[in-house]
């Protein structure tokens, strides 16, 4: 999963990579529908640690804008993904 997160960072304008990565996280973080709540919590924590998700999100959030050669700057292409996934992870902590 860390590889997928690195692809999001490497290709910030690729919405399909972002969407697929987000869907994987949503599936794993909603696993309590299929297993017991205590097992789900353990699996979710292990997944987040193995994927280094929080570290990657923090790293990507540190570069919220991109500056072009013309001097114009815009919001980085993956910032919507960072915010959306960050909210999912933050909601999961409860």
Helices and strands as residue ranges (DSSP letters): H 2-10, H 15-29, G 31-33, H 37-51, H 53-61, E 65-67, E 73-75, H 79-92
